Amino acid sequence: LYQGSLVSAIGTSLYSFAAGLYIQDLFGYDNGATYLALFSSVGMLVQVLISPFAGTLIDNISKVKVLWITDLIRGFLFLGALYILSLGLPKEELVWYLLGVVIIASLNQAFFGPASTSVIPEIVQPKNIQAANGANGTIQSFQMVLGAAAGMFLYGLIGFEAAVLINAISFFASAFSEMFIKTNP
């Protein structure tokens, strides 16, 4: 659960930040700063607006399925982003596709977050719930900072396309590991 939460939380914000840097490089520093701010803030805004509704929706379904399905969707989503990057689209068009990826990834994170929190009582003993919630809260607190730092680091070190590929692979690995979470609803 914690490995999946860490990958999911960091991966979505990693992409948002790295995509903003990529678009900033494409448009230069005059217009690029606006796009960097747009990419960074849209993902957070979507999660803040959708999470309360997502929490209500997932109450009656398998939280473990929500976890691995949302990670699987994001794995394919980031592979799709790589395909979009390979098309050689004009930068004015590319920016909207990449922003759409941010929105879809953030929607998935809005479902993943409440599912990862509400599944804790189903997988740990009652005496360990407080400690488990604390560990989960720590992961969620650091997600944006670690994601932005990872996005900046990977973007500078290996480039945007490679960072997106690593992100996609990490979501697939996370989804696979989450399939083995056993619950006692």
Salt bridges, closest charged atoms under 4 A:
ASP71 OD1 - ARG74 NH2 2.79
GLU122 OE2 - LYS63 NZ 3.97
